[in-house]
Amino acid sequence: MTEDQIRELFREMRNEPVPPDSKARVRMAVAERTQSWPEKIRRRWKWLAVALAPACLLLVMLMTREKKIVLPPPPVVHPPVVASVETPPPAPPPQPHIVRARHRVPKPPREIASKGASLIRIETPDPDVVILLIGG
């Protein structure tokens, strides 16, 4: 088909009336495509709520119930029978070894017999410097 034939076909179709059911289908499809996503969900939320409500209630019931663990009773253990044998009395606990502390009494310092004050004079090569050692 050439472009002229296509244009002629469109002119013929323009003169024919469009069936009303086709118009309705096209308008519904356009309206559905232009809806925002919350509007699309709004139609289905009721069915979703009906399906999720029992599941949530079941989950809450399972979470709040008490957990009871049934344990079997512990086995009865009888002590073994032992022939009575005389045992010697237990030895007394060992006594700790006590060490006496030695207290030293300080003695007064001895007095050195002094014969008097002693004086040592050291002269250096410098005549202005003289070292004096005085002992008592």
Order of alpha helices (4+ residues) and beta strands (2+ residues): alpha-alpha-alpha-beta-beta
